[in-house]
């Protein structure tokens, strides 16, 4: 009986040890499974965290890229606007400069034209004045020449009339002297020139005579 009891005891001990070992193995497996599950959970969490971090990083990178793109677009738009404004200001300044130059050129051209017009008018007036002066000078010269010619003609006529009158007076005086000599009887000769008194308006004449002893001779 004791042997059987010992065998049963040993068997029980073995069974208990085997059960304990099985229990320990099961516990180890459970622990390992728990650790594996925890590791898998940790790995999944790390993966999820990594994925979330990657997504967050990608999202942040996208945001930063979008913000940078937006800032660059804003900068480009501002640069384009500034360039357009600068081009517009430069074009406006050039147009204003061209307008002022055109106005100045127009004023200078108008001034030159006005100066030329005034010079032409002045030249025309001076030429007309010279022409008028020359015409008046010619008229005056012609009038003076005509007056001189008329004066010369009148002088010639007057001289001719005076010479004719003087000849008539001389002839009349000689005839009178001859008649008086014939009436007086003695023969006389006219020895001197017939003199005319310039103060006598009738142009009377007197003879210088002398008695001679020969017939009357009218000189």
Residue pairs with C-beta under 8 A, 6 or more apart in sequence:
165 203
166 196
166 203
169 194
169 196
169 203
169 205
170 194
170 205
172 205
173 194
173 205
173 206
173 207
174 190
174 194
174 207
174 218
177 188
177 190
177 207
177 209
178 216
178 218
181 187
181 188
181 209
181 216
182 216
186 211
187 211
187 212
187 213
187 214
187 215
187 216
188 209
188 210
188 211
188 212
188 216
189 209
189 210
189 212
189 214
189 216
189 217
189 219
190 207
190 208
190 209
190 217
190 218
190 219
191 208
191 209
191 210
191 219
192 207
192 208
192 209
193 208
194 205
194 206
194 207
195 205
195 206
195 208
196 203
196 204
196 205
197 203
197 204
197 205
197 206
